[in-house]
Amino acid sequence: MIDQRLLPGEEKYLMLRSCDEVAEAIKDMAVRGAPAIGVSAAMGLALGAQQSVGMSAADLEYDFDYLCEMMSKTRPTAVNLFWAIERMREAFKRAKNRTQDVEEIKRTLVNESLQILQDDLDANRSIGRFGAELIPDGATVLTHCNAGALATAGDYGTALGVIRGARDAGKRVAVIADETRPFLQGLRLTAWELAKDDIPVTVITDNMAGHVMKGGKVDAVVVGADRIAANGDAANKIGTYMVAVLAKRHRIPFYVAAPISTLDLSIPSGDHIPIEERDTREVTHVRDHQLGPDGVDVHNPAFDVTPNELITAIITDKGVAWPPYTDSLLCLMGMDDSWSGTTTEYDLKIDTQVEKFLELKHELTFFLITAAVGSIGYTLSFSIGKLSDIANHPGRIASLLAATLFGLAAVVFALFSLYEEINSYRLHLKYRYLRKTWEQVGPKDQKIWSQANRLSKVCEKISFVCLVLSVVLQATLFLLFLL
């Protein structure tokens, strides 16, 4: 693998001969980028298993478990690392259940690592295709850190894959690359990659991003991610959160590009993402040249977490996720090829959850409509015998009309909420049963699905508020008659 620490000054390829050396290369950032870390870890584990001297499947398993534990301690934030380790563990278990032949198990692990490599190459191309649709012709895209070929299996990349996808689609695109302190991935790696591809690139220091955005020089921001939580919070290289805040301030779309393997639906939010703290020397030195004074305190977190509300969309190899991410990311994960076949336990679980949710939704809608109709009926029946009294009292007239109108609004919004929920469920079924043609669905349908979910929830809340206001106004009307 190429030693990314030396770029762009020197293109040196490392020959790693053991799992220990691969783990050290990951830890020291000779290789970096969440997808690249995952692929490298898988190959390192396959290499370590090949070198095991265990004579039985049990001996090999003991050695393999040790290698997995060692590899898991290299970079704690990148979820692709743990995804790749778990996938290699599963491959080992399947092979061991099938045979006790040590050499056959070793071959299985090598084949699995090569498949992980190929899967990442395919995923990057898919991310590029989906993301290209979101980049307008003639756009200038700002990116942070390096999420290109160097950060993946070595082809398209994730964030830079979107840019390459737009270029390959015939669009004119230019890039502004943050230098990305303290390791300078943007300056050293992103600029190097794009220059090799003849894609126009301009490097700026990290603290210039706001200035160029304010000047109207940025049309979109695309970054990668090392881990994405279930709610869409995304961990990426330190400084990404700052860029997202600036993009929001200047109404510039902020996209996160990452493969499905970067999703971690086991954690509800970014608050649960571990943030790696790296050597202070990365801040105080540039290679061997010291910049800071001796003994000064240094804080050097490698990543920060961008809250989901700052993210316009998340571009994956299975499609584009739009807010609310708790729904759209779950749907995308359900399209993952790792759940293959027509009907799986995962599919049934998702279908059961959706059915239960719809039952509760229907019950809530029925309650809102019944309560609202009852509210209107009570208001009118109470007022029929007192029309003469009401007509002579402006406050009573206003209360009667308002109570009736809010009751009607509660009914209308409850019905509209149910209508949007049915639309959402229809699209869920489409995704569920057309899983093999997911890439043909496209971002447009996915955006409609997310909007239907969001509108349904908003209408439900409005309906409830209208119902409460109707009841309050009825009470007001009643009190006015007592006075």
Secondary structure by P-SEA (a helix, b strand, c coil): ccccccccccccccccccaaaaaaaaaacccccaaaaaaaaaaaaaaaaaacccccaaaaaaaaaaaaaaaaacccccaaaaaaaaaaaaaaaaaaaacccaaaaaaaaaaaaaaaaaaaaaaaaaaaaaaaaacccbbbbbbccccccccccccccaaaaaaaaaaaabbbbbbbbccccccccccccaaaaaaaaccbbbbbcccaaaaaaaacccccccccccccccccccccccaaaaaaaaaaaaccbbbbbbccccccccccccccbbbbbcccccccccccccccccbbbbbbccccccccccccbbbccccccccccccaaaaaaaacccccccccaaaaaaaaaaaaaaaaaaaaaaaaaaaaaaaaaaaaaaacccaaaaaacaaaaaaaaaaaaaaaaaaaaaaaaaaaaaaaaaaaaaaaaaccccccccaaaaaaaaaaaaaaaaaaaaaaaaaaaaaaaaaaaaaaaac
